[in-house]
Amino acid sequence: MRQLRGQERAITANRQTSWSFADAFVAEDEALRWARERAREAGLPSVSPGTGGALRLLAATADAKAVAEIGTGTGVSGIYLLLGMRPDGVLTTVDLQPERQQLAKTAFRAAGFAGNRARFIPGRALDVLPRLADGGYDLVFCDGDRLEYLDYLAESLRLLRPGGLVCFEGVFADGRTVDSGAQPAEVQRVRELLRAVRESQELVPSLLPVGDGLLCAVRRG
């Protein structure tokens, strides 16, 4: 038994090293580094390079022309999404803070994207999303208020075309999602989201161990 515990520790250490390597695998250019630094200055979280790489891959796999993003931040995730989208694709990005969106606009320009590649909508996501077109999106990326994640899921099912993708950032909640101790309401909501996505007959789900956890699902045709 003592030897087994030692083996488990070794396996865990190897996995942690491998996950760290995978999460840092994607190289970032000056525009991404600039956007990431602005996020740090503002005290905002931004997606890890591994999460960004996954979003870029998913957008490219979906041949995405229309993507909706909840939580513009300073543009880190938006750049990754645009990099994966079709050259004529448009990112619709929503955020409560217009000043953050101004920083994202600067980052998008620095990354070489024309102004018509992104549509910035300031406001609360649950006020904005109902105004977007039914079945008009190839991918919806959710990185907003975790307390609203279940509501984002309901809106995403309406917004996505058959075969479209929905992704939720931060579902590990810094390890609190699987912690058996008492947790705040936002973690409880994330657990509810995970159950809802896993049990939905409308979705084909997967949980990717990148960054702080990326929950992805394809809407069935």
N, C-alpha and C positions, 0 to 999 in steps of 0.2 A: 504493500500500500504506500509506503514512504517513497519507493522508487516511482510509482505511478504519479504521485503528486509532483515529483521533480520533472517528469516528462511533460506533464500538463503545463508547468511553468515555462518550460523550454518552448513548447509549441505556442503558448500565448505570446512569449517574447518575440518569436519569429514572425508571428502573424502581425503583431504591432509594428515591427520593422517593415514588413512587406506593405502594410496598409499606408504607413508614412511615405514609403517610396512611391507607391501608386498615386497618393494624393498630391505629391509634388512632381509627378511625371511630366505634366504639361508646362512648357516654358511660356512665360508671359512677356509681352513686349512693353514698350515704354508707356503706351496709352493705358494698358491694364494696370501697370504699376502706379501710374499717376492717379487713376480712379481709386485704387486700393488705398493709397496714401491719404486721399481726401476722406475716405471712409474712416480710416483710423483717426484722423484729426477730429472728425465729427462724433467719434465714439460709436460708430455704426458697425455692425457685423457685415461682412461681405462673404460671398461664397468662396470656398477654397479653390485652388487651381484644379483639383481633382473633380470637384462638383461642377466647376465651369466647363471642364473638358467633357464631362458626361452630358451636360446640357447642349453643348456644341454638337456632339455626336448624335444625340437624340433629334435635334432640330434638322440635322443633315439627313438622318435616316428617314425622317418623316417628309423630307423634301418640302419643308415648311415655308409657306408663303405668308401666312398670317399667324402671328404669335401674340398672346396676351400675357403680360407680366404684372403680377401684383407685388409691389414693392420695388420701385426704381432704384432706391439708394443713390449711390454716386455713379452707377453705370457698369459695375463690374460684371454682373450676370447678364446685363443687356448686351454688352460687347460679345460675350461668348455665344449668346443666342443668335445675334446677327451674323457672327462668323459661320454658324452652321446653316443658316437659312438660305433660301434661294437669293440670287442677286437682285431680284425684283421684290423680295419679301419686305413686309412692313411689320415692325414691332410696335404694339400698342402697350404702353407702360403706364401704370397708375401708382400714384404716391400721394400721401397726405401733405408732403412738404415740397412746395414748388422750388425752393432754393436748392434742394437736392437734385431736382430734375434739371436745373440749370447746370449743375456740375456734370451730370450725366450727358447733357448735350455737348458740353466741351469735350468730354472723354470720347464720345462717339465720333465727333469731328476729327479728333486726334488719331482715332483708329482708322480713319479714311472712309467713313460712311457718310453718304449724302444726307442732307437734312430731311428729305422725303422718305428715308428708310425707317423713321421712328415717329410715332404719334404720342405725345406726352399729354396725359390727362391728370390734372391735380384733383385730389378729392379722396373721400373714403371709398374703399374698394366696393363695399356692399351698396353704395349709392351709384357707383359708376358701372359695375358689371351688368346690371339689368338693362342698361342702355345699349349694350353691345349685341351684335347680330347672332341669332340662333344658328348653330351649326356652321359658324363662319370662321372657325379657328382650327389650326392644325395642332397647336400645342398651347397649353396654359401652364405657366410657371407661377407657383404660389410661394411668396416669401414675405408675407405680411404678418398680421396679428394672429398668433396661434389660437387665440380664443375664437377666432372666426374661421378656422380651417374647415370645419364641417360645412359651413355656409359657402365657402369657396368651392368645395367639392360639388355641392348642389348646382351652383352656377356653372361650374366647368362642364358638368354633364350636359347642360343646355347649350353651352358655347361650342363644344367640340363637334367636329364632323365625325362620322363613323371611322374608326381607325386612328383618331387623334389621340394625343397624349396629354395627361395631366401629371405634374410633378410638384411635390411639396418639399421644401427645404427645412432642415433643422429638426427632423422628427426624432432624432436621438435625444434632443434637449440636454446635451452635455452629459449623457448617461442616465439622466433622471427617468427616462421613459421606462427603463427596465429595473429601476431601483424599487425595491419592495417597501421602502419607507414612505411616509406621508409626503404627498407632492402637491404643488399649487394647482390651481384650476387649469392653467394653460397646459400642463403636462397631462392632466386628466383628459382634456380635449384632444390632445395628440393621440392618446391611447384609443379614444373613441374613433378618431379618424382612421387609425390603422385597422381597427376591427371592421369598420364600415367598408373600407377599400378592399380588404381581404375577402369579405363575405359578399360583396356586391356581385350580382349576376351580370351586370353591365360592363364590368371591368376585368382586365387581365393584369394583375399587379406584380410588382417586384420592388424589393427594398434594397437599395444600393448602399454599401458601406463606404461612402465617400463623404469627406467633410464631416458635418454633423448629422449625416443621414439624409438620403434623398429617396423619398417614396415616389414611385412612378407607376402609372397604370395606363393601359390602352383601352379606349372605349370600343367595345365590340361593335361590329357592323350591324 
